[in-house]
Amino acid sequence: MEQLGIQCSDLLRRSDIMDSLKNEKFDLVFVEAFDFCSFLVAEKLRKQFVSILPTPFGSVDLGLPNPVSYVPVFHSLLTDHMDFWGRVKNFLMFFDFSMKQWRIQSTFDNTIKEHFPEDSRPVLSHLLKKAELWFVNSDFALEFARPLLPNTVYIGGLLARPVKPIPQEVFALFSSMSFSVSGLIFKSLILFFFFCMV
């Protein structure tokens, strides 16, 4: 993980790249939230930014309310109907995830100290909350009900195409096959490749 901070420091140190970005006079910067360096670049340029989260909610630093009593933590295998022990598990996973996020963000501490003056050093978790807009790669149909802020937009499935019916000859081929786990997997792979080629 330290490599991310080192790479970010190298990027911010490259005056040719940073000067080129400054000279473009962008009004708005789109940043991708997987790597926190993009937030630091936007802050260094003193530009407003819109953030794109390529995964469903997993970050606790977006500034969104996170009621762990009924919103399951990403990868917890819980639902929004939790008993007491489910809520305890959800809280512990939330705490563990928060600690991991803190450890990842702390790899950028030296980068921040090196490239920002002492009186205006950003805190990375606060910087994430400065996003004007969050595009989240998920959909209401796939997420549990949760409170959202007005600057959060679900964009998952935005480019999905309408479903096409299975051609009759492919359907006939699958109908003639016997069902087994391996047969089902094989059929799924054939369908996947067929629809990728269409």
C-alpha positions in Angstrom: 0.0 0.0 0.0 2.9 2.4 0.6 3.6 2.2 -3.1 0.4 4.2 -3.8 1.7 7.1 -1.6 5.1 7.0 -3.3 3.7 7.0 -6.8 1.4 9.9 -5.8 4.4 11.8 -4.5 6.3 11.2 -7.7 3.3 12.4 -9.7 2.9 15.6 -7.7 6.7 16.2 -8.0 6.5 16.2 -11.8 6.3 19.9 -12.5 5.8 19.2 -16.3 2.5 17.3 -15.6 1.2 19.6 -12.9 2.0 22.7 -14.9 0.3 21.2 -17.9 -2.8 20.5 -15.8 -2.8 24.1 -14.4 -2.4 25.6 -17.8 -5.5 23.8 -19.1 -7.6 25.9 -16.7 -10.2 23.2 -16.1 -13.4 24.3 -14.3 -14.1 20.9 -12.8 -12.0 17.7 -12.3 -13.4 14.2 -12.4 -11.6 11.9 -9.9 -11.7 8.2 -9.5 -12.1 7.2 -5.9 -10.1 3.9 -6.1 -6.8 5.7 -5.7 -6.8 8.7 -3.3 -4.0 10.4 -5.3 -6.6 11.9 -7.7 -8.1 13.8 -4.7 -4.7 15.3 -3.8 -4.1 16.3 -7.5 -7.5 18.1 -7.5 -6.6 19.8 -4.2 -3.2 20.8 -5.5 -4.8 22.4 -8.6 -7.4 24.1 -6.3 -10.3 22.8 -8.4 -13.7 21.6 -7.5 -14.1 17.9 -8.3 -16.7 15.2 -9.0 -15.8 11.7 -7.7 -16.6 8.4 -9.4 -16.8 5.4 -7.1 -16.3 2.3 -9.3 -17.8 -0.1 -6.8 -20.9 -0.3 -4.7 -20.7 1.5 -1.4 -17.7 0.3 0.5 -16.1 3.5 1.7 -17.1 5.1 5.0 -15.5 8.4 4.1 -18.0 9.7 1.5 -19.7 11.8 4.1 -22.9 9.6 3.9 -24.7 8.6 7.0 -23.8 5.0 7.9 -26.4 3.6 10.2 -24.9 0.2 10.9 -28.1 -0.9 12.8 -29.9 -1.5 9.4 -27.4 -0.8 6.6 -25.2 -3.9 6.1 -21.5 -3.4 5.6 -20.2 -4.3 2.2 -19.3 -8.0 2.1 -20.8 -8.8 5.4 -23.4 -11.2 3.9 -26.0 -9.6 6.2 -29.4 -8.2 5.1 -31.2 -5.1 6.4 -33.1 -7.3 8.8 -30.5 -8.0 11.5 -31.0 -9.5 14.9 -28.8 -8.3 17.8 -25.8 -10.5 16.9 -26.1 -9.5 13.3 -25.9 -5.9 14.4 -22.9 -6.7 16.5 -21.2 -8.4 13.6 -22.1 -5.5 11.3 -20.6 -3.0 13.8 -17.4 -5.0 14.1 -17.0 -5.3 10.4 -17.7 -1.5 10.1 -15.0 -0.8 12.7 -12.6 -3.2 10.9 -13.3 -1.6 7.6 -12.8 1.9 9.1 -9.4 0.9 10.5 -8.3 -0.6 7.1 -9.4 2.7 5.4 -7.5 4.7 7.9 -4.4 2.5 7.3 -4.7 3.0 3.5 -5.2 6.7 3.9 -2.2 7.1 6.2 0.1 5.9 3.4 -0.5 9.3 1.9 0.6 11.3 5.0 4.1 11.8 3.9 2.9 12.8 0.4 0.7 15.4 2.0 3.5 16.7 4.2 5.8 17.0 1.3 3.6 18.7 -1.2 1.2 20.9 0.8 2.2 23.9 3.1 1.8 23.3 6.8 -1.0 25.8 7.2 -3.1 24.3 4.4 -2.5 20.6 4.6 -5.6 18.6 3.7 -6.8 15.7 5.7 -7.6 13.0 3.2 -10.9 11.9 4.9 -12.1 15.5 4.8 -11.0 15.9 1.2 -13.2 13.0 0.2 -16.2 14.8 1.7 -15.5 17.9 -0.4 -16.6 16.2 -3.6 -19.3 18.2 -5.3 -21.0 15.1 -6.6 -20.5 11.3 -6.2 -21.3 8.9 -9.0 -21.7 5.5 -7.6 -21.5 2.4 -9.8 -24.6 0.7 -8.3 -28.3 0.7 -8.6 -31.2 1.2 -6.2 -32.4 -2.4 -7.1 -29.0 -3.8 -6.0 -28.5 -1.8 -2.8 -30.2 -2.0 0.6 -32.3 1.1 1.6 -29.9 3.7 3.0 -29.9 7.4 3.6 -28.3 9.3 0.7 -27.2 12.9 0.3 -28.4 15.0 -2.6 -24.9 14.9 -4.1 -25.0 11.1 -4.6 -26.1 9.6 -7.9 -26.4 5.9 -8.7 -25.1 5.3 -12.2 -24.9 1.4 -12.2 -26.6 -0.1 -15.3 -26.8 3.2 -17.0 -25.3 1.7 -20.2 -27.1 -1.6 -20.0 -28.8 -2.8 -23.2 -32.2 -4.3 -23.3 -32.3 -8.1 -23.0 -32.7 -9.9 -26.3 -34.5 -13.2 -26.5 -32.4 -16.4 -26.9 -32.3 -17.6 -30.5 -34.5 -20.7 -31.2 -31.5 -22.9 -32.2 -29.6 -22.1 -29.0 -32.7 -22.7 -26.9 -33.2 -26.0 -28.7 -29.6 -27.0 -28.0 -29.9 -26.2 -24.3 -33.2 -28.0 -24.0 -31.7 -31.2 -25.3 -28.9 -31.2 -22.7 -29.3 -32.9 -19.4 -29.1 -30.7 -16.3 -26.1 -31.1 -14.0 -23.9 -28.6 -12.2 -21.2 -28.9 -14.8 -23.7 -28.8 -17.6 -25.3 -25.7 -16.2 -21.9 -24.0 -15.9 -21.1 -25.1 -19.5 -24.4 -23.7 -20.7 -23.8 -20.4 -18.9 -20.4 -20.1 -20.5 -21.8 -20.8 -24.0 -24.6 -18.2 -23.4 -22.0 -15.6 -22.2 -19.8 -16.0 -25.2 -22.8 -16.0 -27.6 -24.1 -12.7 -26.2 -20.7 -11.2 -26.2 -20.3 -11.9 -29.9 -23.8 -10.5 -30.8 
